[in-house]
Amino acid sequence: MSKNYQLTIIMSNYNQAVYIEKAIQSVLAQKVNFDYKLLITDDCSTEDNSVDIIKKYVENYENIEAIFADNNGGYLTNILRAKENTKTEYFCLLDADDYWTDTEWLQRAFDFLESHGDYAIYEANVLTLQDKTTKPFLPPKIVSGTYTIEDFVDNKLFPITQTTGMFFRNTIFKNGIPEIMKTAIGTLSERSFEGDVNRFIMHLKTGKVFYDKRPVGIYRITSNGIWVRLKNSEKNLLNARAYMDYYRYYQEYTEFFSNRSWFFFQKYLDAKQKETMQFTHNEEFISTNELSNANAVYQFCHENAGTLRKNNEIYNKLKKIYHIIRS
């Protein structure tokens, strides 16, 4: 007898055998009065036995399903495979190397969104775990309560937690994958649509947010993490590109998104200029992809960022730095 699942929990895995059982067990420990399914999407893990672990749980639990990729397509491709199959009223994500600690987290989020139809997101703080030390992902000064897109674009103190603490009304993927995400695969925009900030900002367009400052889980920060491995310049350029892509997605609040892109592009240039002092000719200073990305963001900021255009002194200074970097 098929169940009427109301929540899909998406778990992305790639060679996380060391951690994935703890993640799955933290899902199974949730105390809920509704039906959910755990959908594990594996991006062709070959370096460990995580596929065997996943298959064991699929065989033993009727509400655990899995998608196994034939080849490694990268994080966005892997996660979109699962989102294409997510038609439940609600969804959330838990990465295979993270885990929940609050057994009432899902029920609390579900109950809130069930009784507040104008909210698209219920979120909570999480704890980061790095070198056996934990600390809150979001600072205590961000209070529990309701937040809106207007608060976000007005640059108020705003909570965007990590994936482990996000729970969504399925206002987007129930109707299919947005074209802007599908066409991003294999392009310079791919990273813009991979993470928690992207999911949050896209769903913020469809409703309000409630934030609960109580931590509900653990977000592991490891040395081989995708974001941790990046240089500061790379992080800032990716953020600048992301806000450029959010501008394209929203088609409103354009000044906010273009100015945020410009803000991060300025930080990218500053970081890149500092890196020139440590550069040795034994390494590639700027890759073709990075240069193409910087060119695209620079052109976008030049055409759209009001703050950039209004401050000719800063603009000319950054233009000079930019041309030094790209030469």
C-alpha positions in Angstrom: 0.0 0.0 0.0 1.5 3.3 -1.1 1.7 6.1 1.4 0.7 9.7 1.0 4.1 11.3 1.7 3.9 14.9 2.7 7.7 15.5 3.0 10.7 14.5 0.9 14.1 14.6 2.6 16.8 14.8 0.0 20.2 13.5 0.9 23.1 14.0 -1.5 26.0 11.6 -1.3 29.4 11.3 -2.8 31.8 9.0 -1.1 30.6 9.7 2.4 30.6 6.2 3.9 32.3 7.4 7.0 29.3 9.7 7.9 26.2 8.7 6.0 24.9 6.1 8.5 24.8 8.8 11.2 22.9 11.1 8.9 20.4 8.4 8.0 19.9 7.4 11.6 19.3 11.0 12.6 16.4 11.0 10.0 15.0 7.8 11.3 15.1 9.2 14.9 12.7 12.0 14.0 9.4 11.9 15.9 6.6 12.8 13.5 2.9 12.1 13.0 3.1 12.4 9.2 4.6 10.3 6.4 7.9 11.3 4.8 10.3 9.7 2.5 14.1 9.9 2.5 15.4 10.2 -1.1 19.2 9.6 -1.3 20.8 10.6 -4.5 24.3 9.2 -5.0 26.7 10.8 -7.5 28.5 7.6 -8.6 30.4 6.9 -5.4 33.3 4.6 -6.2 35.9 5.3 -3.5 34.1 3.7 -0.6 31.2 1.4 0.3 28.6 4.2 0.7 26.5 2.6 -2.1 26.3 -0.6 -0.2 25.2 1.3 2.9 22.5 3.1 1.0 21.2 -0.1 -0.6 21.0 -1.8 2.9 18.7 1.0 4.1 16.6 1.0 0.9 16.0 -2.8 1.4 15.0 -2.4 5.0 12.9 0.8 5.0 10.0 1.3 2.7 10.2 5.1 3.0 13.8 5.2 1.9 14.5 5.5 -1.9 17.7 6.0 -3.8 18.9 7.3 -7.1 22.3 6.0 -8.3 24.1 7.9 -11.0 26.0 6.1 -13.8 28.7 8.8 -13.8 29.8 11.6 -11.6 27.9 14.7 -12.8 28.7 17.1 -10.0 26.7 18.5 -7.1 24.0 20.5 -9.0 23.3 17.6 -11.4 23.0 15.2 -8.5 20.7 17.4 -6.5 18.4 18.3 -9.4 17.9 14.6 -10.1 16.3 14.4 -6.7 14.4 17.6 -7.0 12.8 16.5 -10.2 11.3 13.6 -8.2 10.2 15.8 -5.3 6.4 16.4 -5.6 5.5 16.4 -2.0 4.0 19.4 -0.2 7.2 20.0 1.7 10.9 19.2 1.3 14.2 19.6 3.1 17.8 18.5 2.6 20.4 16.9 4.8 23.8 16.3 3.4 25.3 12.9 4.0 28.1 14.2 6.2 25.7 16.2 8.5 23.1 15.1 11.0 20.1 16.2 13.0 20.3 16.3 16.8 16.8 17.6 17.6 14.3 14.7 17.2 11.3 17.1 17.0 12.8 19.3 14.3 10.7 18.0 11.4 7.5 17.9 13.3 7.9 21.5 14.5 8.7 22.8 11.0 5.8 20.8 9.5 3.3 22.0 12.1 4.3 25.6 11.6 4.0 25.6 7.8 0.8 23.6 7.9 -0.8 26.4 10.0 0.8 29.4 8.2 0.0 29.3 4.5 1.8 32.5 3.7 5.2 31.2 4.9 7.5 29.4 2.4 10.4 28.6 4.8 10.8 27.4 8.3 14.4 27.5 9.4 16.5 27.0 12.5 20.1 27.5 13.6 22.6 24.7 13.5 26.0 24.1 15.1 29.2 23.9 13.0 31.5 21.1 13.9 35.2 21.7 13.1 38.2 20.1 14.7 35.9 18.7 17.5 34.7 22.2 18.3 31.1 23.4 17.9 29.7 26.8 17.6 26.4 28.4 16.3 26.3 28.9 12.5 24.3 32.1 13.0 25.1 34.5 15.8 22.9 34.8 18.9 22.0 38.4 18.1 19.8 37.2 15.2 16.5 36.7 17.0 13.7 34.2 16.4 10.8 35.5 14.4 9.3 36.4 11.0 11.4 37.7 8.2 10.4 38.8 4.6 12.0 39.6 1.3 11.7 43.3 2.2 13.8 42.7 5.3 16.4 41.0 3.1 16.6 43.7 0.4 16.7 46.4 3.1 19.9 44.9 4.4 18.5 44.2 7.8 20.1 41.6 10.1 18.8 38.5 8.3 19.0 34.8 9.0 20.1 32.5 6.2 21.1 29.3 8.0 22.9 26.2 6.6 21.1 23.4 4.7 20.7 21.2 7.9 18.3 23.8 9.4 16.1 24.6 6.3 12.6 23.3 5.7 10.6 24.4 2.6 7.1 24.5 1.3 7.6 23.0 -2.2 6.5 26.1 -4.1 9.0 25.7 -6.9 10.1 22.1 -7.6 6.6 20.7 -7.4 6.1 22.3 -10.9 9.4 21.1 -12.3 13.0 22.5 -12.3 13.2 26.2 -13.3 14.9 26.6 -16.7 17.5 28.9 -15.2 18.8 26.0 -13.1 18.7 23.4 -15.8 20.6 25.6 -18.2 23.2 26.5 -15.5 24.7 23.0 -15.6 28.1 23.0 -17.2 28.2 26.8 -17.3 29.8 29.5 -15.2 26.5 29.9 -13.4 26.4 26.3 -12.1 27.8 27.1 -8.7 25.1 29.9 -8.2 22.4 27.2 -7.9 24.1 24.5 -5.9 23.8 25.7 -2.3 21.6 26.6 0.6 21.7 30.4 -0.1 20.3 29.9 -3.6 17.5 27.6 -2.4 16.6 30.1 0.3 16.6 33.2 -1.9 14.5 31.5 -4.6 11.9 30.4 -2.1 11.9 33.7 -0.3 10.3 35.1 -3.5 7.2 32.9 -2.7 6.5 33.6 1.0 7.7 34.6 4.4 10.3 33.0 6.7 10.1 32.0 10.3 13.5 31.6 12.0 14.0 29.6 15.3 17.4 30.3 16.9 17.5 26.9 18.7 20.1 24.6 16.9 18.6 21.5 15.4 21.7 19.7 13.9 25.3 19.5 13.1 27.0 20.9 10.0 30.5 19.4 9.6 33.2 21.6 8.2 36.0 19.4 6.9 39.2 20.1 5.1 37.9 18.6 1.8 34.7 20.6 1.8 33.9 22.3 -1.5 33.7 25.8 0.0 36.5 25.4 2.5 39.1 24.6 -0.2 38.5 27.8 -2.1 40.6 31.0 -1.8 38.9 34.2 -0.6 39.0 35.6 -4.1 37.2 32.6 -5.5 34.5 32.7 -2.8 33.9 36.4 -3.5 33.7 35.9 -7.3 31.3 33.1 -6.9 29.1 35.3 -4.6 29.3 38.1 -7.1 28.2 35.7 -9.9 25.4 34.3 -7.7 23.8 37.7 -7.1 24.0 38.4 -10.8 22.1 35.2 -11.4 19.6 35.9 -8.7 19.0 39.2 -10.5 18.2 37.2 -13.6 15.8 34.9 -11.7 13.9 37.6 -9.7 13.5 40.3 -12.4 12.6 42.6 -9.4 14.6 44.2 -6.6 17.1 44.7 -9.4 19.1 47.5 -7.7 19.6 45.3 -4.6 20.9 42.3 -6.5 23.1 44.3 -8.8 24.6 46.2 -6.0 25.2 43.0 -4.0 27.0 41.6 -7.0 29.1 44.7 -7.2 29.9 44.5 -3.5 31.3 41.0 -3.8 33.1 41.8 -7.0 34.9 44.6 -5.2 35.9 42.1 -2.5 37.0 39.7 -5.2 39.3 42.3 -6.7 40.7 43.3 -3.3 41.4 39.7 -2.5 42.9 39.0 -5.9 45.2 42.0 -5.6 46.5 40.7 -2.2 47.1 37.3 -3.8 49.4 38.9 -6.4 51.9 39.5 -3.6 52.1 35.8 -2.9 51.9 34.6 -6.5 54.7 32.4 -7.8 55.2 31.6 -11.5 55.0 27.9 -10.6 51.2 28.2 -10.3 48.4 29.5 -12.5 47.4 32.9 -11.2 44.0 33.1 -12.9 42.3 30.3 -14.9 40.4 30.7 -18.1 37.2 30.0 -16.3 37.9 32.5 -13.6 38.8 35.2 -16.1 35.6 34.5 -18.1 33.6 34.7 -14.9 35.2 37.9 -13.8 34.7 39.4 -17.3 30.9 38.6 -17.2 30.4 40.0 -13.6 32.5 43.1 -14.4 30.3 43.8 -17.4 27.1 43.2 -15.5 28.2 45.5 -12.7 29.3 48.2 -15.1 25.8 48.1 -16.8 23.6 47.6 -13.7 25.1 48.4 -10.4 23.8 51.9 -9.4 26.3 52.2 -6.5 29.2 51.5 -8.9 28.1 54.0 -11.5 27.5 56.8 -8.8 31.0 56.5 -7.3 33.4 57.3 -10.2 36.5 57.4 -7.9 36.0 53.9 -6.6 34.9 52.6 -10.0 38.1 53.9 -11.7 40.3 52.5 -8.9 38.7 49.1 -9.3 38.8 49.2 -13.0 42.6 49.7 -12.8 42.9 46.8 -10.4 40.7 44.6 -12.6 42.8 45.3 -15.7 46.0 44.5 -13.8 44.5 41.2 -12.7 43.3 40.2 -16.2 46.5 41.3 -18.0 
